[in-house]
Amino acid sequence: MFKKGEKVIYPKHGAGKIIGIIEQDIGGKKLKYYKISFLNSSIDVSIPIEKAEELGLRRPLTKRVLTDALKKLNKRTHINKKTLITLDIVSKEKLGSGKLEDVIDLVNLLRSLAKQKEEENKNFSYSYSDRLEIAIEFIKSEIEQVLGKSALKKYHLE
């Protein structure tokens, strides 16, 4: 269970902070929610406490675990036919998992695909471009929360 003021990571939205624990009466049943405010965003989200883990809400990684995971960022990925066929499903799953390793894999995959398309003089899909941007923002928010804003340059994410 998280406490008010605690830093958290939430899938797709990235780094945030628990700004309150609220109770709402829904259908005669009292439910408790975490109210989360996100870095670099005006969005607040309320998620049911009892479903927080299932929805992917987690604590930020430690500095050591984060820097180890970031060593995999910016690695070129081989794109094959199967990858292209399953890319839509895979990208949604990886973004929705809330796991940094999954999002790093997705960034590497989409950047590799964008590079391949560029080399073939073809356009990179808008939807994949949008997912790449969301994934990069997710990674940036965790880096900023754990290592500080100045660390973004080191990982070429500024």
N, C-alpha and C positions, 0 to 999 in steps of 0.2 A: 504494500500500500504506500502511496505517495503522500507527501505532506504539502501544505500550502507553501509556496516559495521554492519548491524543489524543481531543479532543471530536469527536463525530459526530452525524449525524441519520439516523434509520432510519424508513422508512414506518410509519405507524400508531402507532408508539411515541414518536416525537419525538426530543428531545435526549438524548444519552447520552455515555458515555465508554468507551473501550476499556480494560477492566480486566485484560485478559490475552490472550495468543495461545497457544492450546492445540493440542496434537497428539493425534489419536485414531486408533486402528487400527480401521478398519471394513472387514470382508471381506478382510483381508490387505493393505489399502492404507492408508498413513498420510496422513491429511488434516489440514490446519491450519484452525483456526477462530478468529475474533475472538470474545471473550467481552465482551459489552457490558452495562453497568449504566445504567439510565435515571434521569433526574431525577424526583423526586417519585413514584417507583415502587419496589416491592421486586422487580420482575421483572428477571432477567438473561436475555439471549438469546445463543446461540452461532450464528454464521453462517459458512458455509464461506468462506474467504478467496478462493478461486477464483470464487465466485459473488457476492461482495459488491457489485460494481458492478451486476450484473444484478438483484439484489434491492433496489437503490435506496439502499444505504449511501453517504452523502456527507459532506463536510465542511460545517460550518455556513456560512451566508452571511456575507459581510462586513457590517459595520454599515451602510455606504452602500447596498449591494444590498438588505439587509433593510428598511431604512427606506423605500426606494423602492417595494418590493413591498407594504409595509403601507399605502401611500397608497390602495390599491385596496380595503382592508378596509372593511366597513360601507357598501358601495354597494348600493343596491336593484337587484335583477335582475328583468327581465320574465319572467313565468312563462307559457308557452303550452302547448298540448296536447302537442306533441312533447316538450317538456321533461319534462312529467309522465310520459309513456310511457317515456322513456329514463332517468329519474332514478335508478332502482335501479342500473342498470349504470354510469351516469356517476359516481354517488357512490362506488361501489366502486373504479372506476378512479382517480378523483382522490385518494382516500385512500391507495390502494396505490402511487401514483407517487412519493411522498416529496418532490415538488416543492412548495415553499411557495406558488407562484402557483396551482397546481391546488387546494390546500387552501383558500386564500383565496377562490377562485371558488366552491368548494363551500359554504363558510360563508355567503357572500353569497346564494347560491342558496337554501340551506335556511332562512336567516333570512327571506328574502323570501317563501318559501312559508309559513312559520309565521305571518308577518304577514298574508298573504292568507287563510289559514285562520281566523285570529282575526277578521278583518273579516267573514268569511262565517259566523261563529259555528259553525265546524266544528273538529273535533279535528285536531291535528297528529300524524301517525303516530309511534308509539313508536320504530320502527326508524330513522326519519329524525331523531328527537330524539336518539337514541343516537349516530348518525353525526355529528350537529352537535356534540355534546359531545366526541367523539373528535377531530374536526377542530379544535375550539377548543383543546383540550389540546395538540395537536400544535403549533399556532401559538404558544401560550403558552410551550411548552418551548423553542422556538428563540429567541423574544424574550428569555426569561430567561437563556438561555445566552450570547447575543450582546450584549444591551443591559442586562441586569440585571433583577432582579425589579421594581424601581421603575418600569420602563418599561411594565409591564402596564396601569397606570391610564391612561396616555396613549391607549392603543388600546382602552379600555373592555373589558378582558379579565380584570380582577381578580376 
